[in-house]
Amino acid sequence: MKISLTGVSARDKVIAGANYVADAVKATMGPFGLNTLTEKRNTITNDGFTTSREVAPTLTDEYERRGALLLHEAASKTNDQVGDATSTSMVLAQAILKESARYLPQEGSFSSKMKPSQLVKKLKVELAEVLEKLSDAVTPVTTREELVNSAMVSVEDEDLAEMIGGMQWDLGEHGYIMVEESADTTTTIERIQGVRIDNGFGTSVMINNPEKGTLEVENARIITTNYTFHDNFDKVKHVIEPLLKDGIRHIIILARAFGSEAIRKCVEAAGTGVFLYPVNAPYEHQAEVFKDIVSIAGGTYIDMESARLEDMTVDDIGTVKKLVAQRYSAIITGSGDSTKRVERLQKELVGEPSEFYKKNLQKRISQLTDGFAILKVGSETDVDRKRRKDKCDDVVNAIRLALVGGTIKGAGLELKEVADSLEDSYILKRPLLAIHSQIMSSAPEDFEVEDWVRDPYLVIESALKNAVSVASNLATVNCVVVEKDKKEPREREQEGE
């Protein structure tokens, strides 16, 4: 049965839920932030995204739970876009909501300073101005030390910051560091060959790392083709069956696209212990990127213009060291020798007149010549290993974006300076103070933010955009419709497992 709530009461309910999550998250911010203990794996973390994901569904009031989940959406979008600053986006959203309430009708009153549509428009105009001021303050990262300092802001561990920041500096802005847990007590990092494509998994059903929303596969075979799979799976059956007889159960199919029938077959196969992972082909320079992948994974690129699926052999199937696929991107690593492929790309680079394509070639060459690294996070205990991995997940995304887009003053200082430059009539003036204020509230009295503390501009930009977006949506709610559910949150969770 569905139930509903309207008017100011509806808005207040969803905002109450958002505030509940934001209060839990903001306590984790900064070098002196507190931890969250979650039931899952008995994990201790101060990661904002993990905290909001665990807290938001627990509210028993259905209206408040809607607001909590919407706020988590701001964190989720920021996490998808930049992999960091999830706490920042939620704390900013909460502050914007609080400030917006001063302009909207309150309980028992029908008057307001501003119509909801005017509020949203004003927030958009102010956001554009704030982002322009922030972009003017961007400083490019020009030294290894600056990048290591950026890493230090997130991990708060000098040795780990040197390991991660130093590796990213060596890899350059096109290089990626992947993070995984290690059974060892020590943390190590190694460079590998790989290719990053601008497309991801064929279906979210195959996600096997729900915490990160990724499909992750190690030591799998791969079919590489620009064919589209609909009901034509039988055409590759003759090469899959020999692999299954040899005990190989994990096969990646990198193809142009997958129809519903093909996806259904992949899902059904997983139920029998055979894992066929559909991954969508890259959008840009598809044929050339396919050849890059084959150079590190082996096998053969099956081009529909010159080859038939029926004529494939087992030798045409390559081997992937690791696949990490999100919705709109994927990283494929292998141990093949890409020397000849790199030499060919370098020759193309010499004669290429287009600056755009030159940059693309340089990026692909960088990836094929040790453009990736795997950070294996170890620790004495499972709880601490998980906590350290969460930290590392944030920092590897942040420092790469720092290298790409430059940095601004950290710990909310740049946001504070922008706020100081705005007139009192700006809705965003007070909310921009929230980050620095929260960090300082948990710090010792004599604590000062040092000059080397910098935040990646692109990370703060994403957090601010998503905060304004979700705050605009929540502030303008006038009716909430939910399914009446008397079950406790834990019961709902168990049913979904």
VEXTORDREN-581294 format. One record per residue (C-alpha): residue number from 1; chain; x, y, z. Coordinates in steps of 0.2 Angstrom, whole numbers, plus 2048, in hexadecimal, padded with zeros to 3 digits. Each point is the difference from the previous one (the first is absolute). Last residue first. Layout:
<nodes>
{node NUM; A; {X; Y; Z}}
...
</nodes>
This chain:
<nodes>
{node 497; A; {868; 7CB; 7FF}}
{node 496; A; {7F1; 80B; 7FD}}
{node 495; A; {7F5; 7F8; 80C}}
{node 494; A; {80D; 801; 80E}}
{node 493; A; {801; 813; 7FD}}
{node 492; A; {7EE; 802; 801}}
{node 491; A; {800; 7F7; 811}}
{node 490; A; {80E; 80B; 806}}
{node 489; A; {7F6; 80F; 7FC}}
{node 488; A; {7F1; 7FB; 80A}}
{node 487; A; {7F1; 7FA; 7F7}}
{node 486; A; {7F0; 80B; 802}}
{node 485; A; {801; 806; 7EE}}
{node 484; A; {7F4; 80D; 7F9}}
{node 483; A; {806; 803; 7EE}}
{node 482; A; {804; 812; 7FE}}
{node 481; A; {7F9; 810; 7F9}}
{node 480; A; {808; 811; 805}}
{node 479; A; {7F8; 811; 7FB}}
{node 478; A; {807; 811; 800}}
{node 477; A; {813; 7FE; 7FD}}
{node 476; A; {809; 810; 7FA}}
{node 475; A; {80D; 7FF; 80D}}
{node 474; A; {804; 7EE; 7FD}}
{node 473; A; {803; 802; 7ED}}
{node 472; A; {80A; 810; 802}}
{node 471; A; {80B; 7F8; 80E}}
{node 470; A; {803; 7F2; 7F4}}
{node 469; A; {806; 80A; 7F2}}
{node 468; A; {80A; 80D; 80B}}
{node 467; A; {809; 7F2; 808}}
{node 466; A; {804; 7F7; 7F0}}
{node 465; A; {808; 810; 7F8}}
{node 464; A; {80A; 803; 810}}
{node 463; A; {807; 7EF; 801}}
{node 462; A; {804; 7FF; 7EE}}
{node 461; A; {80A; 811; 801}}
{node 460; A; {808; 7FB; 810}}
{node 459; A; {807; 7F0; 7F7}}
{node 458; A; {805; 80A; 7F0}}
{node 457; A; {80A; 80D; 80B}}
{node 456; A; {80A; 7F2; 808}}
{node 455; A; {803; 806; 812}}
{node 454; A; {810; 807; 808}}
{node 453; A; {808; 7FF; 811}}
{node 452; A; {812; 807; 7FD}}
{node 451; A; {7FB; 810; 808}}
{node 450; A; {7FD; 7F9; 811}}
{node 449; A; {7EF; 800; 808}}
{node 448; A; {801; 805; 812}}
{node 447; A; {7FD; 7F6; 810}}
{node 446; A; {803; 809; 811}}
{node 445; A; {7EE; 7FD; 806}}
{node 444; A; {801; 7ED; 7FB}}
{node 443; A; {7F5; 7FB; 7F1}}
{node 442; A; {7EE; 7FA; 800}}
{node 441; A; {7F8; 811; 7FD}}
{node 440; A; {80E; 805; 7F4}}
{node 439; A; {7FB; 7F3; 7F3}}
{node 438; A; {7ED; 805; 802}}
{node 437; A; {804; 812; 7FE}}
{node 436; A; {80B; 7FE; 7F1}}
{node 435; A; {7F2; 7F6; 7F7}}
{node 434; A; {7F2; 80A; 805}}
{node 433; A; {806; 811; 7FA}}
{node 432; A; {7F9; 7FE; 7EF}}
{node 431; A; {7EF; 7FD; 807}}
{node 430; A; {800; 812; 807}}
{node 429; A; {803; 809; 7EF}}
{node 428; A; {7F6; 7F4; 7F6}}
{node 427; A; {7EF; 809; 802}}
{node 426; A; {808; 811; 7FA}}
{node 425; A; {7F8; 80F; 807}}
{node 424; A; {80F; 803; 80C}}
{node 423; A; {80B; 804; 7F1}}
{node 422; A; {80E; 7F4; 7FB}}
{node 421; A; {813; 803; 803}}
{node 420; A; {800; 7F8; 811}}
{node 419; A; {7F7; 7F0; 7F9}}
{node 418; A; {80E; 7FF; 7F3}}
{node 417; A; {80D; 800; 80E}}
{node 416; A; {7F7; 7F3; 809}}
{node 415; A; {7FF; 7F5; 7F1}}
{node 414; A; {812; 802; 7FE}}
{node 413; A; {803; 7FB; 813}}
{node 412; A; {7F5; 7F1; 7FF}}
{node 411; A; {80D; 7F4; 807}}
{node 410; A; {80B; 804; 7F0}}
{node 409; A; {805; 80E; 7F6}}
{node 408; A; {7FE; 7FD; 7ED}}
{node 407; A; {807; 7F2; 7F5}}
{node 406; A; {804; 7FC; 7EE}}
{node 405; A; {7F5; 7F8; 7F3}}
{node 404; A; {809; 7F1; 7FA}}
{node 403; A; {80D; 7FD; 80E}}
{node 402; A; {7F3; 804; 80D}}
{node 401; A; {7F5; 7F4; 7F7}}
{node 400; A; {80D; 7F2; 802}}
{node 399; A; {802; 805; 812}}
{node 398; A; {7EE; 7FF; 804}}
{node 397; A; {7FC; 7EF; 7F8}}
{node 396; A; {80F; 7F8; 809}}
{node 395; A; {7FC; 808; 810}}
{node 394; A; {7EE; 7FB; 802}}
{node 393; A; {803; 7ED; 7FD}}
{node 392; A; {810; 801; 80B}}
{node 391; A; {7F5; 806; 80F}}
{node 390; A; {7F3; 7F2; 7FD}}
{node 389; A; {80F; 7F4; 7FF}}
{node 388; A; {807; 806; 811}}
{node 387; A; {7EF; 7FD; 808}}
{node 386; A; {7FE; 7EF; 7F9}}
{node 385; A; {812; 7FB; 805}}
{node 384; A; {7FD; 807; 811}}
{node 383; A; {7F1; 7F4; 803}}
{node 382; A; {808; 7F1; 7F8}}
{node 381; A; {80F; 801; 80C}}
{node 380; A; {813; 802; 7FE}}
{node 379; A; {7FF; 80A; 7F0}}
{node 378; A; {801; 7FF; 7ED}}
{node 377; A; {7FB; 80A; 7F2}}
{node 376; A; {805; 7FA; 7EF}}
{node 375; A; {802; 80F; 7F4}}
{node 374; A; {7FF; 7FB; 7EE}}
{node 373; A; {808; 80B; 7F3}}
{node 372; A; {7FC; 806; 7EF}}
{node 371; A; {809; 809; 7F1}}
{node 370; A; {80E; 7F4; 7FF}}
{node 369; A; {803; 803; 7ED}}
{node 368; A; {7EF; 7FC; 7F9}}
{node 367; A; {7F8; 80D; 80A}}
{node 366; A; {80C; 80E; 7FB}}
{node 365; A; {7FF; 7FA; 7EE}}
{node 364; A; {7ED; 802; 801}}
{node 363; A; {801; 811; 808}}
{node 362; A; {80D; 806; 7F3}}
{node 361; A; {7F4; 7FA; 7F2}}
{node 360; A; {7F1; 809; 807}}
{node 359; A; {80A; 810; 802}}
{node 358; A; {806; 7FE; 7ED}}
{node 357; A; {7EE; 7FE; 7FB}}
{node 356; A; {7FB; 810; 807}}
{node 355; A; {810; 809; 7F9}}
{node 354; A; {7FC; 7FA; 7EF}}
{node 353; A; {80F; 800; 7F4}}
{node 352; A; {805; 7EE; 804}}
{node 351; A; {811; 7FB; 7F8}}
{node 350; A; {80A; 7FD; 80F}}
{node 349; A; {7F2; 7F9; 80B}}
{node 348; A; {7FD; 7F3; 7F3}}
{node 347; A; {812; 7FA; 802}}
{node 346; A; {7FD; 800; 813}}
{node 345; A; {7F0; 7F5; 7FE}}
{node 344; A; {80A; 7F3; 7F6}}
{node 343; A; {80E; 7FF; 80D}}
{node 342; A; {7F3; 7FE; 80D}}
{node 341; A; {7F8; 7F2; 7F8}}
{node 340; A; {810; 7F7; 7FD}}
{node 339; A; {805; 802; 812}}
{node 338; A; {7EF; 7FA; 807}}
{node 337; A; {807; 7F0; 807}}
{node 336; A; {7F1; 7F7; 80A}}
{node 335; A; {7FE; 801; 813}}
{node 334; A; {7EE; 807; 800}}
{node 333; A; {7F6; 80E; 807}}
{node 332; A; {7EE; 806; 7FB}}
{node 331; A; {7F9; 80F; 808}}
{node 330; A; {7EE; 804; 7FE}}
{node 329; A; {7F5; 810; 7FE}}
{node 328; A; {7EE; 805; 7FF}}
{node 327; A; {7F6; 7F4; 80C}}
{node 326; A; {810; 7FA; 809}}
{node 325; A; {80C; 7F3; 7FB}}
{node 324; A; {810; 7F9; 808}}
{node 323; A; {808; 7F2; 7F6}}
{node 322; A; {810; 7F8; 805}}
{node 321; A; {80D; 7F5; 7F9}}
{node 320; A; {7F6; 7FD; 7F0}}
{node 319; A; {804; 7F2; 7F4}}
{node 318; A; {7FC; 7FF; 7EE}}
{node 317; A; {7F4; 7F6; 7F5}}
{node 316; A; {805; 7FE; 7EE}}
{node 315; A; {80A; 7F0; 804}}
{node 314; A; {7F0; 7F8; 805}}
{node 313; A; {7FA; 801; 7EE}}
{node 312; A; {7F4; 80C; 7F8}}
{node 311; A; {7F9; 7FB; 7EF}}
{node 310; A; {7EE; 801; 806}}
{node 309; A; {802; 812; 806}}
{node 308; A; {804; 805; 7EE}}
{node 307; A; {80E; 80B; 7FA}}
{node 306; A; {804; 80F; 7F4}}
{node 305; A; {7F3; 80E; 804}}
{node 304; A; {7FA; 7F8; 810}}
{node 303; A; {811; 802; 807}}
{node 302; A; {806; 7F3; 80C}}
{node 301; A; {80F; 807; 80A}}
{node 300; A; {80B; 7F1; 803}}
{node 299; A; {808; 7F9; 810}}
{node 298; A; {80C; 808; 80B}}
{node 297; A; {7FC; 80A; 80F}}
{node 296; A; {80C; 80F; 7FE}}
{node 295; A; {801; 802; 7EE}}
{node 294; A; {7EE; 7FA; 7FE}}
{node 293; A; {7FA; 80F; 80B}}
{node 292; A; {80A; 80D; 7F5}}
{node 291; A; {7F8; 7F7; 7F0}}
{node 290; A; {7EE; 803; 808}}
{node 289; A; {806; 812; 803}}
{node 288; A; {803; 802; 7ED}}
{node 287; A; {7EF; 7F9; 7FB}}
{node 286; A; {7F6; 80A; 80C}}
{node 285; A; {809; 811; 7FD}}
{node 284; A; {7F3; 808; 80C}}
{node 283; A; {7F1; 7F6; 807}}
{node 282; A; {809; 7F2; 809}}
{node 281; A; {7F7; 7EF; 7FF}}
{node 280; A; {7F4; 7FA; 80D}}
{node 279; A; {804; 7F3; 80D}}
{node 278; A; {7F6; 7F0; 802}}
{node 277; A; {807; 7F4; 80D}}
{node 276; A; {7FD; 7EE; 7FC}}
{node 275; A; {802; 7F7; 811}}
{node 274; A; {7FC; 7ED; 800}}
{node 273; A; {7FB; 7FA; 811}}
{node 272; A; {7EE; 7FA; 7FB}}
{node 271; A; {7F8; 810; 806}}
{node 270; A; {80D; 80A; 7F7}}
{node 269; A; {7FA; 7F8; 7F0}}
{node 268; A; {7EE; 807; 803}}
{node 267; A; {807; 812; 802}}
{node 266; A; {80A; 7FF; 7F0}}
{node 265; A; {7F2; 7F8; 7F6}}
{node 264; A; {7F4; 80E; 806}}
{node 263; A; {80D; 80D; 7FA}}
{node 262; A; {800; 7F8; 7EF}}
{node 261; A; {7ED; 800; 7FF}}
{node 260; A; {7FF; 812; 806}}
{node 259; A; {80C; 806; 7F2}}
{node 258; A; {813; 803; 803}}
{node 257; A; {80B; 80D; 7F7}}
{node 256; A; {810; 802; 7F7}}
{node 255; A; {809; 7F2; 808}}
{node 254; A; {80C; 7FC; 80E}}
{node 253; A; {7FB; 7EE; 807}}
{node 252; A; {809; 7FC; 810}}
{node 251; A; {802; 7EE; 804}}
{node 250; A; {801; 7F9; 812}}
{node 249; A; {7FD; 7ED; 802}}
{node 248; A; {810; 7F8; 7F9}}
{node 247; A; {801; 7EE; 806}}
{node 246; A; {807; 7F9; 7F0}}
{node 245; A; {7EF; 7F9; 7FB}}
{node 244; A; {7F9; 812; 802}}
{node 243; A; {80D; 806; 7F4}}
{node 242; A; {7FC; 7F3; 7F3}}
{node 241; A; {7EE; 805; 802}}
{node 240; A; {803; 813; 7FD}}
{node 239; A; {808; 7FE; 7EE}}
{node 238; A; {7F1; 7F6; 7F8}}
{node 237; A; {7F3; 80A; 80A}}
{node 236; A; {806; 810; 7F7}}
{node 235; A; {7F3; 7FF; 7F2}}
{node 234; A; {7F3; 7FA; 80C}}
{node 233; A; {800; 811; 809}}
{node 232; A; {7F7; 807; 7F0}}
{node 231; A; {7EF; 805; 809}}
{node 230; A; {806; 812; 802}}
{node 229; A; {812; 803; 800}}
{node 228; A; {807; 80F; 7F6}}
{node 227; A; {810; 7FC; 7F7}}
{node 226; A; {80F; 80C; 803}}
{node 225; A; {80A; 7F2; 808}}
{node 224; A; {80C; 7FC; 80E}}
{node 223; A; {7FD; 7EF; 809}}
{node 222; A; {809; 800; 811}}
{node 221; A; {807; 7F3; 80C}}
{node 220; A; {800; 803; 812}}
{node 219; A; {80E; 802; 80D}}
{node 218; A; {7F7; 80D; 80B}}
{node 217; A; {7EF; 807; 7FF}}
{node 216; A; {7F8; 810; 808}}
{node 215; A; {7EF; 806; 7FB}}
{node 214; A; {7FE; 811; 809}}
{node 213; A; {7F3; 809; 80B}}
{node 212; A; {80D; 804; 80D}}
{node 211; A; {7F8; 7F8; 80F}}
{node 210; A; {7F6; 7F5; 7F5}}
{node 209; A; {810; 7F7; 7FA}}
{node 208; A; {7F9; 7F1; 7F5}}
{node 207; A; {7F6; 80A; 7F4}}
{node 206; A; {7F9; 7F4; 7F3}}
{node 205; A; {7EE; 806; 802}}
{node 204; A; {806; 811; 7FB}}
{node 203; A; {800; 7FB; 7EE}}
{node 202; A; {80C; 803; 7F1}}
{node 201; A; {80E; 805; 80B}}
{node 200; A; {80A; 810; 7FB}}
{node 199; A; {804; 80D; 7F2}}
{node 198; A; {80E; 80D; 7FE}}
{node 197; A; {80E; 7F3; 7FF}}
{node 196; A; {810; 7FF; 80B}}
{node 195; A; {80E; 7F5; 7FA}}
{node 194; A; {80D; 7F7; 80A}}
{node 193; A; {812; 7FC; 804}}
{node 192; A; {805; 7FE; 812}}
{node 191; A; {80A; 80A; 80D}}
{node 190; A; {801; 7F9; 812}}
{node 189; A; {7FB; 807; 811}}
{node 188; A; {802; 7F8; 811}}
{node 187; A; {7F7; 801; 811}}
{node 186; A; {806; 7F5; 80E}}
{node 185; A; {7F7; 7F4; 80B}}
{node 184; A; {7FD; 7F4; 7F2}}
{node 183; A; {7EF; 7F9; 7FA}}
{node 182; A; {7FE; 80F; 7F5}}
{node 181; A; {7F1; 80B; 7FD}}
{node 180; A; {7FE; 809; 7EF}}
{node 179; A; {803; 811; 7F9}}
{node 178; A; {803; 805; 7ED}}
{node 177; A; {80B; 80E; 7FC}}
{node 176; A; {7FD; 808; 7EF}}
{node 175; A; {80C; 809; 7F4}}
{node 174; A; {7FA; 80D; 7F4}}
{node 173; A; {806; 80F; 80B}}
{node 172; A; {811; 7F9; 802}}
{node 171; A; {806; 7EF; 805}}
{node 170; A; {810; 806; 809}}
{node 169; A; {7F6; 80D; 80A}}
{node 168; A; {7F2; 7F3; 804}}
{node 167; A; {80E; 7F5; 807}}
{node 166; A; {807; 80E; 80B}}
{node 165; A; {7EF; 805; 806}}
{node 164; A; {7FB; 7EE; 805}}
{node 163; A; {811; 7FA; 808}}
{node 162; A; {804; 811; 808}}
{node 161; A; {7EE; 802; 807}}
{node 160; A; {802; 7EE; 807}}
{node 159; A; {810; 804; 809}}
{node 158; A; {7F9; 811; 806}}
{node 157; A; {7F0; 7F9; 807}}
{node 156; A; {7F1; 80D; 801}}
{node 155; A; {7F8; 7F7; 7F2}}
{node 154; A; {7F6; 80E; 7F9}}
{node 153; A; {80A; 810; 802}}
{node 152; A; {810; 7F5; 7FE}}
{node 151; A; {7FB; 7FD; 7EE}}
{node 150; A; {800; 812; 7FC}}
{node 149; A; {811; 802; 808}}
{node 148; A; {807; 7F2; 7F5}}
{node 147; A; {7F9; 80A; 7F1}}
{node 146; A; {809; 810; 805}}
{node 145; A; {810; 7F6; 804}}
{node 144; A; {800; 7F9; 7EE}}
{node 143; A; {800; 811; 7F9}}
{node 142; A; {7F5; 80B; 7F4}}
{node 141; A; {7EE; 7FE; 806}}
{node 140; A; {7F6; 80E; 7F8}}
{node 139; A; {7F9; 80E; 80C}}
{node 138; A; {7EE; 803; 7FF}}
{node 137; A; {7FA; 811; 807}}
{node 136; A; {7F7; 806; 7F0}}
{node 135; A; {7F6; 7EF; 800}}
{node 134; A; {7F9; 804; 811}}
{node 133; A; {7FA; 811; 7FB}}
{node 132; A; {7F8; 7F8; 7F1}}
{node 131; A; {7F8; 7F2; 80A}}
{node 130; A; {7F8; 80D; 80C}}
{node 129; A; {7F9; 80A; 7F2}}
{node 128; A; {7F8; 7F1; 7F8}}
{node 127; A; {7F9; 7FA; 811}}
{node 126; A; {7F8; 811; 803}}
{node 125; A; {7F7; 7FF; 7EF}}
{node 124; A; {7FA; 7EE; 804}}
{node 123; A; {7FB; 805; 812}}
{node 122; A; {7F6; 80E; 7FA}}
{node 121; A; {7F6; 7F6; 7F3}}
{node 120; A; {7FC; 7F3; 80D}}
{node 119; A; {7FA; 80D; 80D}}
{node 118; A; {7F6; 808; 7F2}}
{node 117; A; {7F7; 7F0; 7FC}}
{node 116; A; {7FD; 7FE; 813}}
{node 115; A; {7F7; 811; 801}}
{node 114; A; {80A; 80C; 80B}}
{node 113; A; {7FE; 80A; 810}}
{node 112; A; {7F2; 7F5; 806}}
{node 111; A; {7EE; 801; 806}}
{node 110; A; {7F5; 7F1; 803}}
{node 109; A; {804; 7FE; 813}}
{node 108; A; {7FB; 7F3; 80D}}
{node 107; A; {810; 7F6; 7FC}}
{node 106; A; {80C; 80A; 7F6}}
{node 105; A; {800; 807; 7EF}}
{node 104; A; {810; 802; 7F6}}
{node 103; A; {80E; 80D; 801}}
{node 102; A; {808; 7FB; 811}}
{node 101; A; {7FF; 7EE; 7FB}}
{node 100; A; {80D; 803; 7F3}}
{node 99; A; {80D; 802; 80D}}
{node 98; A; {7FD; 7F0; 808}}
{node 97; A; {7FF; 7F7; 7F0}}
{node 96; A; {810; 808; 7FA}}
{node 95; A; {809; 7FA; 810}}
{node 94; A; {7FA; 7EE; 7FE}}
{node 93; A; {805; 800; 7EE}}
{node 92; A; {811; 806; 804}}
{node 91; A; {802; 7F3; 80D}}
{node 90; A; {7FA; 7F2; 7F4}}
{node 89; A; {80C; 806; 7F2}}
{node 88; A; {80F; 801; 80C}}
{node 87; A; {7FD; 7EF; 807}}
{node 86; A; {801; 7F9; 7EE}}
{node 85; A; {810; 809; 7FC}}
{node 84; A; {808; 7F1; 7F7}}
{node 83; A; {7FD; 7F4; 7F1}}
{node 82; A; {7FF; 80E; 7F3}}
{node 81; A; {7F0; 7FE; 7F6}}
{node 80; A; {7F9; 7F0; 808}}
{node 79; A; {804; 805; 812}}
{node 78; A; {7F8; 811; 7FC}}
{node 77; A; {7F1; 7F8; 7FA}}
{node 76; A; {7FF; 7F4; 80E}}
{node 75; A; {802; 80E; 80D}}
{node 74; A; {7F2; 80A; 7F8}}
{node 73; A; {7F6; 7F0; 800}}
{node 72; A; {803; 7FE; 813}}
{node 71; A; {7F6; 810; 802}}
{node 70; A; {7F2; 7F9; 7F6}}
{node 69; A; {800; 7F0; 80B}}
{node 68; A; {7FF; 80A; 810}}
{node 67; A; {7F1; 80A; 7F9}}
{node 66; A; {7F7; 7F0; 7FB}}
{node 65; A; {804; 7F9; 812}}
{node 64; A; {7F8; 80F; 808}}
{node 63; A; {7F0; 7FC; 7F7}}
{node 62; A; {801; 7EE; 804}}
{node 61; A; {803; 802; 813}}
{node 60; A; {80A; 7F1; 805}}
{node 59; A; {811; 808; 7FB}}
{node 58; A; {80D; 7F2; 7FD}}
{node 57; A; {801; 802; 7ED}}
{node 56; A; {80A; 810; 801}}
{node 55; A; {80D; 7FA; 80D}}
{node 54; A; {80A; 7F3; 7F7}}
{node 53; A; {801; 809; 7EF}}
{node 52; A; {803; 811; 809}}
{node 51; A; {80F; 7F8; 80A}}
{node 50; A; {808; 7F8; 7F1}}
{node 49; A; {7FF; 810; 7F6}}
{node 48; A; {807; 80A; 80E}}
{node 47; A; {80F; 7F5; 804}}
{node 46; A; {805; 801; 812}}
{node 45; A; {800; 7ED; 801}}
{node 44; A; {7FF; 7F2; 80D}}
{node 43; A; {7F9; 7EF; 7F9}}
{node 42; A; {7F8; 7F2; 80A}}
{node 41; A; {7FF; 7F7; 7EF}}
{node 40; A; {7F0; 809; 7FD}}
{node 39; A; {7F9; 806; 811}}
{node 38; A; {808; 811; 7FD}}
{node 37; A; {80B; 80A; 80D}}
{node 36; A; {802; 812; 7FA}}
{node 35; A; {80F; 80A; 805}}
{node 34; A; {804; 811; 806}}
{node 33; A; {808; 80E; 7F7}}
{node 32; A; {811; 808; 806}}
{node 31; A; {808; 800; 7EF}}
{node 30; A; {7F0; 807; 7F8}}
{node 29; A; {7EF; 7FA; 7FE}}
{node 28; A; {7F8; 7F1; 80A}}
{node 27; A; {7F4; 80A; 80A}}
{node 26; A; {7F9; 807; 7F0}}
{node 25; A; {7F9; 7EF; 7FB}}
{node 24; A; {7F5; 7FC; 80F}}
{node 23; A; {7F9; 812; 7FF}}
{node 22; A; {7FD; 7FF; 7EE}}
{node 21; A; {7F6; 7F0; 801}}
{node 20; A; {7F4; 807; 80D}}
{node 19; A; {7FF; 810; 7F7}}
{node 18; A; {7FA; 7F8; 7F0}}
{node 17; A; {7F3; 7F7; 80A}}
{node 16; A; {7FA; 810; 808}}
{node 15; A; {800; 808; 7EF}}
{node 14; A; {7F4; 7F2; 7FA}}
{node 13; A; {7F4; 804; 80E}}
{node 12; A; {801; 813; 7FF}}
{node 11; A; {7FB; 800; 7EE}}
{node 10; A; {7F1; 7F5; 803}}
{node 9; A; {7FB; 80A; 80F}}
{node 8; A; {801; 810; 7F5}}
{node 7; A; {7F3; 7F9; 7F4}}
{node 6; A; {7FB; 7EE; 7FE}}
{node 5; A; {802; 7EF; 807}}
{node 4; A; {7FB; 7EF; 7F7}}
{node 3; A; {7FD; 7EE; 803}}
{node 2; A; {800; 7F1; 7F5}}
{node 1; A; {7FA; 7EF; 804}}
</nodes>
